[in-house]
Amino acid sequence: MNAGEDTLDAIVIGAGFAGLYTAFKLREMGLRFCAFEQGDDVGGTWYWNRYPGAGSDSESWVYSFSFSDELEQDWKWSSRFPRQPEILSYLQHVAERFDLRSCFQFNTRVQKAEYDETENFWIVETDSGKLSRARYLITAVGCLSAAQLPQITGRDTFEGNAYHTGQWPHEKVKFKGQKVGVIGTGSSGIQAIPVIAKEAAHLTVFQRTANYSVPARNYDLSDDQARSIKKDIKEIREFCRWSTIGQNYDFREGEALELPKEQLERQFEIDWEKGGFQWMFGSYSDLVFNKKANELASSFVKKKIRETVKNPFLSEKLVPQDHAIGTKRLPLDIGYFETFNRDNVSLVDLKDTPIESITPAGVRTSDKLYELDSLVFATGFDALTGPLTRIGIRGKSGLLLKDKWKTGPRTYLGVGVPGFPNMFMITGPGSPSVLGNMPTSIEQHVDWICDCIGYMRANRLISIEAETQAEAHWSDHIKELSEKTLFPSTNSWYMGSNIPGKPKVFLPYAGGFGTYRKLCNDIAEREYEGFRFT
Ligand code: NAP
């Protein structure tokens, strides 16, 4: 590819939280850059995931940027867990407030990015065929942005309306008076199902794996609550930065297995009433690391499901059987299990009667045809690697990133990849990313990457590339850390198991946000140890 003479300092892909903050920082640094976004506006995840019930599972006051005190003080969140329209408005506000829209070319999909080894530049081709050339390529493509449709025979023959939760239409979708089917009971399905059930004439939930869920216990923020949070926000943010999952809480002292059973049960109940991820990740760490302790937590939630769902036959179907709680990403819900007490909701257990095909009329299982007007695929994403490998990224010697990662992604810090100089991934595979609060993770990565670029410019360095040995150590470290947890025991998107043919490798870094931040800081202080400069 030949991109002509005009060479930029950087090209950024994506206009979600990561792309917006990167654009803000690069402009502050005085860099010449161009940013591409395939949607027609900012928002990333919150631009695409507009399904009914969509919202954040992190508390609003931390699910937001911390880089501007004024922004933090001026913006008013309405509730504990903000819903998609409010988060999208927030990101639009950020774009306006800091005049960031002008940095982006919208409706522009990056098709290819190729590294020119002789000149040390990235050449990027968009879907309009336009080529751009820049020293650095910064991917702000998100971790859960490559929507995955299931490979079911006849999938595209359905004659009703079909939707994927991660590619939801912008116009209002109406389910009133309709027979609706939802395939999938991950976080997206668990958020959407209670809301769709209230509108549809009948909702059929096609469940392959029964899932755990913890109540969100969302609430509106009073003026007093908002004022008090704003007063303490600096301490709150600092706590998040060094915590295990980037949130304003961390594991308690002690272990669940050390407590008398009744005392633990009481604690579970108290935490259950508070709701949120805290129920597990603000509790005892052995719930995550120890199988026996985890069984206590799993049993508690199973008991809650049985108490909530009135029909005992149905409640048994909804009780997870085959995985430890937390080893699939724990959903938070607003009335998910209660929804199955409604007369207009039915559950199809695909373990008993698997889907055989999708037909023009609906979903056919081994038992019968379910006729539907609308079908919702809440079937997830090609997580972490998909957003990157779906772009034709070629490094040195024309190596495709997709080929390099054929046996699983290998990175250094989740930021750099040997053979792909001057490419920086924001929250890439091998970073903590999806194991906690994304904005905390994103800000740390963007700051680190921009500091690194600043260092290179100050030292007149042309290229940076992760060393193969550093990549090997990091990949071994990721594996070792994951083996200390219960994650590898379950088929989940964390392990790549939801994508046919994807290697089964634990994708994120499980050592905790704070530990990772310290590691990254130390590496930067040691002049970017593990990276080679030219
Ligand atoms: P997901 O967790 O991967 O869940 C996909 C669901 O679809 C699973 O229940 C899966 O069943 C089912 N499925 C997939 N293929 C199927 C097939 N061929 N037949 C039947 N069922 C099939 O996807 P997601 O719910 O979209 O969530 C993905 C991630 O996005 C979450 O874990 C979370 O990190 C993020 N997210 C966050 C929020 C939030 O913060 N509020 C909300 C939504 C999503 P199996 O379990 O059997 O594979």
Boltz pocket constraint, residues with backbone or C-beta under 6 A from the ligand:
constraints:
  - pocket:
      binder: B
      contacts: [[A, 54], [A, 55], [A, 56], [A, 57], [A, 58], [A, 144], [A, 150], [A, 151], [A, 152], [A, 165], [A, 183], [A, 184], [A, 185], [A, 186], [A, 187], [A, 188], [A, 189], [A, 190], [A, 191], [A, 206], [A, 207], [A, 208], [A, 209], [A, 329], [A, 350], [A, 355], [A, 378], [A, 379], [A, 380], [A, 381], [A, 434], [A, 491], [A, 493], [A, 498]]
      max_distance: 6.0
